[in-house]
Amino acid sequence: MILVIALFLLGVWALVATVIELRRDGYRRTPTDWSRIAAHEVLDRAEAGHAFR
């Protein structure tokens, strides 16, 4: 029974630590900067198919 309680506490600690680290890491959804994306002309010239290099 002690092992079950220890395992549960370890799981809770890991869950709390994960949430804290995810909030700290600075990862947030940011809008796309469309000025950094290549012009559509380049994409229009792309051909479908397989190429082996």
PDB file of N, CA, C and O in Angstrom:
ATOM      1  N   MET A   1       0.830  -1.196   0.000  1.00  0.00           N
ATOM      2  CA  MET A   1       0.000   0.000   0.000  1.00  0.00           C
ATOM      3  C   MET A   1       0.875   1.260   0.000  1.00  0.00           C
ATOM      4  O   MET A   1       0.530   2.266  -0.620  1.00  0.00           O
ATOM      5  N   ILE A   2       1.992   1.189   0.694  1.00  0.00           N
ATOM      6  CA  ILE A   2       2.896   2.348   0.732  1.00  0.00           C
ATOM      7  C   ILE A   2       3.438   2.635  -0.657  1.00  0.00           C
ATOM      8  O   ILE A   2       3.588   3.794  -1.045  1.00  0.00           O
ATOM      9  N   LEU A   3       3.732   1.577  -1.407  1.00  0.00           N
ATOM     10  CA  LEU A   3       4.235   1.767  -2.767  1.00  0.00           C
ATOM     11  C   LEU A   3       3.186   2.407  -3.669  1.00  0.00           C
ATOM     12  O   LEU A   3       3.526   3.231  -4.518  1.00  0.00           O
ATOM     13  N   VAL A   4       1.930   2.046  -3.502  1.00  0.00           N
ATOM     14  CA  VAL A   4       0.849   2.634  -4.295  1.00  0.00           C
ATOM     15  C   VAL A   4       0.727   4.121  -3.988  1.00  0.00           C
ATOM     16  O   VAL A   4       0.574   4.934  -4.899  1.00  0.00           O
ATOM     17  N   ILE A   5       0.793   4.473  -2.727  1.00  0.00           N
ATOM     18  CA  ILE A   5       0.717   5.884  -2.331  1.00  0.00           C
ATOM     19  C   ILE A   5       1.924   6.645  -2.864  1.00  0.00           C
ATOM     20  O   ILE A   5       1.780   7.762  -3.361  1.00  0.00           O
ATOM     21  N   ALA A   6       3.113   6.052  -2.765  1.00  0.00           N
ATOM     22  CA  ALA A   6       4.318   6.710  -3.274  1.00  0.00           C
ATOM     23  C   ALA A   6       4.228   6.906  -4.785  1.00  0.00           C
ATOM     24  O   ALA A   6       4.612   7.957  -5.298  1.00  0.00           O
ATOM     25  N   LEU A   7       3.724   5.902  -5.497  1.00  0.00           N
ATOM     26  CA  LEU A   7       3.569   6.018  -6.940  1.00  0.00           C
ATOM     27  C   LEU A   7       2.544   7.091  -7.300  1.00  0.00           C
ATOM     28  O   LEU A   7       2.746   7.844  -8.253  1.00  0.00           O
ATOM     29  N   PHE A   8       1.468   7.166  -6.560  1.00  0.00           N
ATOM     30  CA  PHE A   8       0.453   8.202  -6.791  1.00  0.00           C
ATOM     31  C   PHE A   8       1.038   9.590  -6.552  1.00  0.00           C
ATOM     32  O   PHE A   8       0.824  10.502  -7.351  1.00  0.00           O
ATOM     33  N   LEU A   9       1.773   9.750  -5.461  1.00  0.00           N
ATOM     34  CA  LEU A   9       2.376  11.048  -5.168  1.00  0.00           C
ATOM     35  C   LEU A   9       3.404  11.438  -6.229  1.00  0.00           C
ATOM     36  O   LEU A   9       3.500  12.606  -6.606  1.00  0.00           O
ATOM     37  N   LEU A  10       4.158  10.475  -6.701  1.00  0.00           N
ATOM     38  CA  LEU A  10       5.127  10.738  -7.766  1.00  0.00           C
ATOM     39  C   LEU A  10       4.415  11.175  -9.046  1.00  0.00           C
ATOM     40  O   LEU A  10       4.881  12.085  -9.732  1.00  0.00           O
ATOM     41  N   GLY A  11       3.311  10.546  -9.368  1.00  0.00           N
ATOM     42  CA  GLY A  11       2.525  10.920 -10.540  1.00  0.00           C
ATOM     43  C   GLY A  11       1.953  12.324 -10.420  1.00  0.00           C
ATOM     44  O   GLY A  11       1.978  13.092 -11.382  1.00  0.00           O
ATOM     45  N   VAL A  12       1.441  12.662  -9.248  1.00  0.00           N
ATOM     46  CA  VAL A  12       0.906  14.013  -9.016  1.00  0.00           C
ATOM     47  C   VAL A  12       2.020  15.044  -9.133  1.00  0.00           C
ATOM     48  O   VAL A  12       1.841  16.097  -9.744  1.00  0.00           O
ATOM     49  N   TRP A  13       3.162  14.735  -8.546  1.00  0.00           N
ATOM     50  CA  TRP A  13       4.309  15.651  -8.623  1.00  0.00           C
ATOM     51  C   TRP A  13       4.736  15.855 -10.078  1.00  0.00           C
ATOM     52  O   TRP A  13       5.025  16.981 -10.483  1.00  0.00           O
ATOM     53  N   ALA A  14       4.778  14.788 -10.860  1.00  0.00           N
ATOM     54  CA  ALA A  14       5.165  14.890 -12.263  1.00  0.00           C
ATOM     55  C   ALA A  14       4.157  15.719 -13.048  1.00  0.00           C
ATOM     56  O   ALA A  14       4.547  16.522 -13.895  1.00  0.00           O
ATOM     57  N   LEU A  15       2.885  15.539 -12.783  1.00  0.00           N
ATOM     58  CA  LEU A  15       1.847  16.309 -13.468  1.00  0.00           C
ATOM     59  C   LEU A  15       1.959  17.795 -13.147  1.00  0.00           C
ATOM     60  O   LEU A  15       1.884  18.632 -14.047  1.00  0.00           O
ATOM     61  N   VAL A  16       2.137  18.124 -11.880  1.00  0.00           N
ATOM     62  CA  VAL A  16       2.280  19.528 -11.470  1.00  0.00           C
ATOM     63  C   VAL A  16       3.549  20.131 -12.067  1.00  0.00           C
ATOM     64  O   VAL A  16       3.521  21.262 -12.552  1.00  0.00           O
ATOM     65  N   ALA A  17       4.647  19.404 -12.039  1.00  0.00           N
ATOM     66  CA  ALA A  17       5.903  19.903 -12.603  1.00  0.00           C
ATOM     67  C   ALA A  17       5.773  20.134 -14.105  1.00  0.00           C
ATOM     68  O   ALA A  17       6.319  21.104 -14.629  1.00  0.00           O
ATOM     69  N   THR A  18       5.062  19.263 -14.796  1.00  0.00           N
ATOM     70  CA  THR A  18       4.855  19.424 -16.236  1.00  0.00           C
ATOM     71  C   THR A  18       4.063  20.680 -16.535  1.00  0.00           C
ATOM     72  O   THR A  18       4.423  21.445 -17.429  1.00  0.00           O
ATOM     73  N   VAL A  19       2.988  20.899 -15.794  1.00  0.00           N
ATOM     74  CA  VAL A  19       2.167  22.094 -16.012  1.00  0.00           C
ATOM     75  C   VAL A  19       2.978  23.357 -15.741  1.00  0.00           C
ATOM     76  O   VAL A  19       2.892  24.321 -16.502  1.00  0.00           O
ATOM     77  N   ILE A  20       3.751  23.364 -14.684  1.00  0.00           N
ATOM     78  CA  ILE A  20       4.571  24.534 -14.357  1.00  0.00           C
ATOM     79  C   ILE A  20       5.590  24.797 -15.455  1.00  0.00           C
ATOM     80  O   ILE A  20       5.761  25.942 -15.874  1.00  0.00           O
ATOM     81  N   GLU A  21       6.266  23.764 -15.926  1.00  0.00           N
ATOM     82  CA  GLU A  21       7.277  23.948 -16.969  1.00  0.00           C
ATOM     83  C   GLU A  21       6.654  24.390 -18.290  1.00  0.00           C
ATOM     84  O   GLU A  21       7.248  25.198 -19.003  1.00  0.00           O
ATOM     85  N   LEU A  22       5.486  23.886 -18.627  1.00  0.00           N
ATOM     86  CA  LEU A  22       4.828  24.314 -19.857  1.00  0.00           C
ATOM     87  C   LEU A  22       4.428  25.782 -19.792  1.00  0.00           C
ATOM     88  O   LEU A  22       4.455  26.480 -20.806  1.00  0.00           O
ATOM     89  N   ARG A  23       4.061  26.250 -18.617  1.00  0.00           N
ATOM     90  CA  ARG A  23       3.710  27.664 -18.486  1.00  0.00           C
ATOM     91  C   ARG A  23       4.952  28.549 -18.536  1.00  0.00           C
ATOM     92  O   ARG A  23       4.870  29.702 -18.959  1.00  0.00           O
ATOM     93  N   ARG A  24       6.095  28.028 -18.112  1.00  0.00           N
ATOM     94  CA  ARG A  24       7.331  28.796 -18.048  1.00  0.00           C
ATOM     95  C   ARG A  24       8.106  28.860 -19.352  1.00  0.00           C
ATOM     96  O   ARG A  24       8.906  29.775 -19.547  1.00  0.00           O
ATOM     97  N   ASP A  25       7.884  27.902 -20.251  1.00  0.00           N
ATOM     98  CA  ASP A  25       8.776  27.779 -21.400  1.00  0.00           C
ATOM     99  C   ASP A  25       8.582  28.854 -22.453  1.00  0.00           C
ATOM    100  O   ASP A  25       9.399  28.959 -23.368  1.00  0.00           O
ATOM    101  N   GLY A  26       7.543  29.647 -22.360  1.00  0.00           N
ATOM    102  CA  GLY A  26       7.357  30.742 -23.300  1.00  0.00           C
ATOM    103  C   GLY A  26       6.686  30.338 -24.595  1.00  0.00           C
ATOM    104  O   GLY A  26       6.528  31.174 -25.484  1.00  0.00           O
ATOM    105  N   TYR A  27       6.285  29.083 -24.731  1.00  0.00           N
ATOM    106  CA  TYR A  27       5.628  28.648 -25.964  1.00  0.00           C
ATOM    107  C   TYR A  27       4.197  29.154 -25.965  1.00  0.00           C
ATOM    108  O   TYR A  27       3.394  28.807 -25.100  1.00  0.00           O
ATOM    109  N   ARG A  28       3.905  29.962 -26.932  1.00  0.00           N
ATOM    110  CA  ARG A  28       2.544  30.463 -27.107  1.00  0.00           C
ATOM    111  C   ARG A  28       2.249  30.491 -28.597  1.00  0.00           C
ATOM    112  O   ARG A  28       3.160  30.646 -29.410  1.00  0.00           O
ATOM    113  N   ARG A  29       0.996  30.343 -28.952  1.00  0.00           N
ATOM    114  CA  ARG A  29       0.626  30.454 -30.352  1.00  0.00           C
ATOM    115  C   ARG A  29       0.823  31.899 -30.787  1.00  0.00           C
ATOM    116  O   ARG A  29       0.377  32.827 -30.113  1.00  0.00           O
ATOM    117  N   THR A  30       1.485  32.077 -31.901  1.00  0.00           N
ATOM    118  CA  THR A  30       1.710  33.419 -32.433  1.00  0.00           C
ATOM    119  C   THR A  30       1.170  33.474 -33.851  1.00  0.00           C
ATOM    120  O   THR A  30       1.198  32.473 -34.567  1.00  0.00           O
ATOM    121  N   PRO A  31       0.686  34.622 -34.257  1.00  0.00           N
ATOM    122  CA  PRO A  31       0.169  34.734 -35.617  1.00  0.00           C
ATOM    123  C   PRO A  31       1.291  34.581 -36.643  1.00  0.00           C
ATOM    124  O   PRO A  31       2.445  34.916 -36.375  1.00  0.00           O
ATOM    125  N   THR A  32       0.937  34.076 -37.806  1.00  0.00           N
ATOM    126  CA  THR A  32       1.915  33.886 -38.871  1.00  0.00           C
ATOM    127  C   THR A  32       2.354  35.225 -39.436  1.00  0.00           C
ATOM    128  O   THR A  32       1.531  36.100 -39.704  1.00  0.00           O
ATOM    129  N   ASP A  33       3.671  35.374 -39.616  1.00  0.00           N
ATOM    130  CA  ASP A  33       4.211  36.565 -40.250  1.00  0.00           C
ATOM    131  C   ASP A  33       4.255  36.304 -41.750  1.00  0.00           C
ATOM    132  O   ASP A  33       5.209  35.713 -42.256  1.00  0.00           O
ATOM    133  N   TRP A  34       3.221  36.746 -42.457  1.00  0.00           N
ATOM    134  CA  TRP A  34       3.078  36.442 -43.879  1.00  0.00           C
ATOM    135  C   TRP A  34       4.177  37.079 -44.713  1.00  0.00           C
ATOM    136  O   TRP A  34       4.402  36.649 -45.844  1.00  0.00           O
ATOM    137  N   SER A  35       4.870  38.087 -44.197  1.00  0.00           N
ATOM    138  CA  SER A  35       5.935  38.708 -44.974  1.00  0.00           C
ATOM    139  C   SER A  35       7.159  37.799 -45.074  1.00  0.00           C
ATOM    140  O   SER A  35       8.017  38.038 -45.923  1.00  0.00           O
ATOM    141  N   ARG A  36       7.267  36.782 -44.248  1.00  0.00           N
ATOM    142  CA  ARG A  36       8.423  35.878 -44.270  1.00  0.00           C
ATOM    143  C   ARG A  36       8.192  34.650 -45.142  1.00  0.00           C
ATOM    144  O   ARG A  36       9.095  33.834 -45.327  1.00  0.00           O
ATOM    145  N   ILE A  37       6.985  34.521 -45.676  1.00  0.00           N
ATOM    146  CA  ILE A  37       6.658  33.360 -46.491  1.00  0.00           C
ATOM    147  C   ILE A  37       6.937  33.690 -47.951  1.00  0.00           C
ATOM    148  O   ILE A  37       6.689  34.811 -48.396  1.00  0.00           O
ATOM    149  N   ALA A  38       7.451  32.715 -48.696  1.00  0.00           N
ATOM    150  CA  ALA A  38       7.794  32.925 -50.105  1.00  0.00           C
ATOM    151  C   ALA A  38       6.559  33.300 -50.908  1.00  0.00           C
ATOM    152  O   ALA A  38       5.429  32.991 -50.530  1.00  0.00           O
ATOM    153  N   ALA A  39       6.801  33.965 -52.012  1.00  0.00           N
ATOM    154  CA  ALA A  39       5.707  34.372 -52.890  1.00  0.00           C
ATOM    155  C   ALA A  39       4.984  33.144 -53.433  1.00  0.00           C
ATOM    156  O   ALA A  39       5.547  32.052 -53.510  1.00  0.00           O
ATOM    157  N   HIS A  40       3.742  33.348 -53.802  1.00  0.00           N
ATOM    158  CA  HIS A  40       2.937  32.241 -54.299  1.00  0.00           C
ATOM    159  C   HIS A  40       3.432  31.742 -55.652  1.00  0.00           C
ATOM    160  O   HIS A  40       3.141  30.607 -56.027  1.00  0.00           O
ATOM    161  N   GLU A  41       4.160  32.550 -56.381  1.00  0.00           N
ATOM    162  CA  GLU A  41       4.666  32.130 -57.690  1.00  0.00           C
ATOM    163  C   GLU A  41       5.546  30.882 -57.557  1.00  0.00           C
ATOM    164  O   GLU A  41       5.484  29.979 -58.391  1.00  0.00           O
ATOM    165  N   VAL A  42       6.338  30.842 -56.534  1.00  0.00           N
ATOM    166  CA  VAL A  42       7.218  29.699 -56.337  1.00  0.00           C
ATOM    167  C   VAL A  42       6.385  28.439 -56.115  1.00  0.00           C
ATOM    168  O   VAL A  42       6.718  27.373 -56.633  1.00  0.00           O
ATOM    169  N   LEU A  43       5.326  28.557 -55.361  1.00  0.00           N
ATOM    170  CA  LEU A  43       4.480  27.404 -55.082  1.00  0.00           C
ATOM    171  C   LEU A  43       3.687  26.993 -56.315  1.00  0.00           C
ATOM    172  O   LEU A  43       3.413  25.807 -56.500  1.00  0.00           O
ATOM    173  N   ASP A  44       3.316  27.946 -57.160  1.00  0.00           N
ATOM    174  CA  ASP A  44       2.551  27.620 -58.361  1.00  0.00           C
ATOM    175  C   ASP A  44       3.388  26.827 -59.355  1.00  0.00           C
ATOM    176  O   ASP A  44       2.836  26.037 -60.122  1.00  0.00           O
ATOM    177  N   ARG A  45       4.699  27.015 -59.363  1.00  0.00           N
ATOM    178  CA  ARG A  45       5.571  26.331 -60.301  1.00  0.00           C
ATOM    179  C   ARG A  45       5.911  24.921 -59.844  1.00  0.00           C
ATOM    180  O   ARG A  45       6.495  24.158 -60.613  1.00  0.00           O
ATOM    181  N   ALA A  46       5.570  24.560 -58.635  1.00  0.00           N
ATOM    182  CA  ALA A  46       5.905  23.239 -58.115  1.00  0.00           C
ATOM    183  C   ALA A  46       5.112  22.171 -58.863  1.00  0.00           C
ATOM    184  O   ALA A  46       3.936  22.359 -59.172  1.00  0.00           O
ATOM    185  N   GLU A  47       5.765  21.058 -59.148  1.00  0.00           N
ATOM    186  CA  GLU A  47       5.121  19.963 -59.863  1.00  0.00           C
ATOM    187  C   GLU A  47       4.901  18.799 -58.913  1.00  0.00           C
ATOM    188  O   GLU A  47       5.704  18.546 -58.015  1.00  0.00           O
ATOM    189  N   ALA A  48       3.815  18.109 -59.126  1.00  0.00           N
ATOM    190  CA  ALA A  48       3.543  16.925 -58.327  1.00  0.00           C
ATOM    191  C   ALA A  48       4.356  15.758 -58.868  1.00  0.00           C
ATOM    192  O   ALA A  48       4.561  15.654 -60.078  1.00  0.00           O
ATOM    193  N   GLY A  49       4.804  14.910 -58.016  1.00  0.00           N
ATOM    194  CA  GLY A  49       5.554  13.746 -58.450  1.00  0.00           C
ATOM    195  C   GLY A  49       6.596  13.356 -57.430  1.00  0.00           C
ATOM    196  O   GLY A  49       6.766  14.011 -56.402  1.00  0.00           O
ATOM    197  N   HIS A  50       7.282  12.287 -57.731  1.00  0.00           N
ATOM    198  CA  HIS A  50       8.313  11.793 -56.824  1.00  0.00           C
ATOM    199  C   HIS A  50       9.679  12.081 -57.408  1.00  0.00           C
ATOM    200  O   HIS A  50       9.910  11.891 -58.602  1.00  0.00           O
ATOM    201  N   ALA A  51      10.548  12.523 -56.593  1.00  0.00           N
ATOM    202  CA  ALA A  51      11.920  12.777 -57.029  1.00  0.00           C
ATOM    203  C   ALA A  51      12.853  12.076 -56.063  1.00  0.00           C
ATOM    204  O   ALA A  51      12.711  12.188 -54.845  1.00  0.00           O
ATOM    205  N   PHE A  52      13.803  11.356 -56.617  1.00  0.00           N
ATOM    206  CA  PHE A  52      14.790  10.675 -55.788  1.00  0.00           C
ATOM    207  C   PHE A  52      16.113  11.379 -55.956  1.00  0.00           C
ATOM    208  O   PHE A  52      16.592  11.566 -57.074  1.00  0.00           O
ATOM    209  N   ARG A  53      16.697  11.766 -54.855  1.00  0.00           N
ATOM    210  CA  ARG A  53      17.971  12.495 -54.910  1.00  0.00           C
ATOM    211  C   ARG A  53      19.023  11.734 -54.192  1.00  0.00           C
ATOM    212  O   ARG A  53      20.169  12.179 -54.124  1.00  0.00           O
TER     213      ARG A  53
END
